[in-house]
């Protein structure tokens, strides 16, 4: 039964209260223009605590969401996804993703914007550094977009259900995470696609049979992909290897007491960086490196400030540094993060 | 944009106009009594401000102390104001008894009220904190007494014009103006028969204030901004130019069979159908608020109607409208109406809400988004991100519909650690035996707000597909998540081998998708077919 009661707002009592309401509201307005109460029921105060370490460089320090950094082949710039409409009650606004280029020497930033105003995300540099592959979103479906650094022109490759492009080492093909077979009335299956970036022709499909949506690493010889089940913006569980020749996938790192995420192979392919969430921490907050040679796992950094997490790892081309995002990465809740670069200690680099 | 301040002569001229208004003694006596009551309440508010401010969390170690200090000042000032109001009341009473001198005295008394309130509100610190200029307050207050300030320059046209910082607080200014308009101005109008500026509804008052006291040019950018962003009203039904019409239509969209794609969304629109809703687009992007009944605040960017058919934005509107329905339940303990009240000594803040109200609002909003994503699946298909979003909503609804309502309410704070309002609610509710959660469960209270059994069953069916999210321990004093394994600092740990979850190749696992990999709404899902929504 509906019990709505319409109340009259013009009574002397309500009028008095409204005067006081105003006074109260004015008093509680903050110096930075943010309303704490009164006129605003919900006010996000979103800033990720700074991590401090001698080996860390903080690249961003604002209330926005940063994801998917990608190091340019010359090591001078990082392309990263940013969302400045990231504090929505129901998550970052899907139409507001953009790609920002950060010059690591000057700190200057350049925002890439698509000519049609589409949201763009998940940048990937071509091996020669002349193009960026990004995912575009036109409010309905995705596309694979190629951006020429020199001409600043965009090329669209039809790929409606694609995410996270990665170039092959020869630049002749692009791999994307995708919902294979998706379309009107069909949800499809998580997997990988290999595309010809010029024609858009699908060269190969690799179904996964697992929940998967996230960054992955393509081996330089294109024989395998290392990926995590789940997603940085959901819950990862384990790291897998997908054999691109046979199509088989194998559990790679799967400690039953730990969730692993964000696998990133070093440029020489002999170190694997990833993130961990152990049962007690409640957040993916440990960045580690392991080596095929030693089988040892070394912790690079482990801030313990839940709910803040480490995700989206990207190796520098020389294998000496790793870029990552640190913050809150919800997909249906407010999300915000900062971008950092951490140096890999020399003794670990020597393993390569 | 340039604005012209009132000259001293103009201000004095306004006072002269006040003096020409006749005031009957009985009204003065009524005003006197009213002022006495207001004085005591203002004093009480000052105490509450001080109490509330003392609880303000320190943000980055900077903001908390300022609020604490401000709260103490507010208490002192409110007491002084109360004394002043009391004195004014005595003056009015005395003068009211002296019929012959009532006109001038009454006018002076009214002007004195304005002057004192203005002085209080525009003191240096409050001026800075409120973002209101002294001249603006003067003009607004003058309008409250039916006085035109007589001028203001037409602002220059600027292509990149943006409203000044204080403009989004104009709702508060309206409330101030409204009180004067109805409490004092109306008394004068009743006597004089003058009805020049009699605006009863919503924010129109502040529009008049800006029109007459700042620009006198309805085509000015400021005036247009006020109209477009602050003063929008969703009239009953689906008016073509309604600020929420696109969102309503999105929520009411029908599927291929002609049935509602979102039963919850359709019922919500039906519940709002006859209501008039004031809508202001002033919130940070993506945010929303329902400060008190009949009014919602939405993200500024949503002033573009085309934004409102995105599932996540329609969900936001659904969330805020649910709050509005809650605020009409006439249950101040569990569903506070939002206006300031004195019976709850621990709260007393306008826009009060509970985290259980949020539980219900998120349930409605997320269900609408889920349904609209499925509608998108059937029309164009879903990306992997969309599918992940469906999965996240299933898990979220599984959490929010926890039979243990307190767990659900705590999850609001746990998964919105950036929202001080939710954390503050948690701190209070954690200390109360009933946690400000009404008995009956979310199903009962959604029915009370008007949703059908079919909608509730639909929500339950989505939640059944998800996995409740773990509930971390929250600090009872701050609402912040308590790290399970505290470390002394945030700095990195030395490079040293730790536990060795060695890479251990194993056999290929089953490739059967997990239940959540392909959202499978009822009634008869398959792993690849897009499900249809239930009728």
Interface residues (C-beta under 8 A of the other chain):
Chain A: X1 X2 X3 X4 X5 X6 X7 X9 X10 X12 X14 X15 X16 X17 X18 X19 X20 X21 X22 X23 X24 X25 X26 X27 X28 X29 X30 X31 X33 X35 X36 X37 X38 X39 X40 X41 X42 X43 X44 X45 X46 X47 X49 X50 X51 X52 X53 X55 X56 X84 X85 X86 X87 X88 X89 X90 X91 X92 X93 X94 X95 X96 X137 X139 X140 X141 X142 X160 X161 X162 X163 X177 X178 X179 X181 X182 X183 X184 X185 X186 X187 X188 X189 X190 X207 X208 X209 X210 X211 X212 X213 X231 X233 X234 X241 X248 X249 X250 X251 X252 X253 X254 X255 X258 X260 X272 X280 X281 X282 X288 X290 X292 X295 X296 X297 X298 X299 X300 X301 X302 X303 X304 X305 X306 X307 X328 X330 X331 X332 X333 X334 X336 X342 X345 X347 X348
Chain B: X34 X37 X38 X41 X42 X45 X48 X49 X52 X53 X56 X59 X60 X63 X66 X67 X70 X71 X74 X78 X121 X126 X128 X129 X130 X131 X132 X165 X169 X171 X172 X173 X175 X176 X178 X179 X182 X183 X200 X271 X283 X284 X285 X286 X287 X288 X289 X290 X291 X293 X294 X297 X299 X301 X307 X310 X312 X313 X315 X316 X319 X323 X325 X328 X329 X330 X337 X338 X339 X340 X341 X349 X350 X351 X353 X362 X365 X366 X369 X376 X377 X378 X379 X380 X381 X382 X383 X384 X385 X387 X388 X389 X391 X392 X393 X396 X414 X415 X416 X417 X418 X419 X420 X421 X422 X447 X448 X449 X450 X470 X472 X481 X483 X484 X485 X486 X487 X489 X490 X491 X492 X493 X495 X496 X497 X498 X499 X500 X501 X502 X503 X504 X505 X506 X507 X508 X509 X510 X511 X512 X513 X514 X516 X517 X518 X519 X527 X528 X529 X530
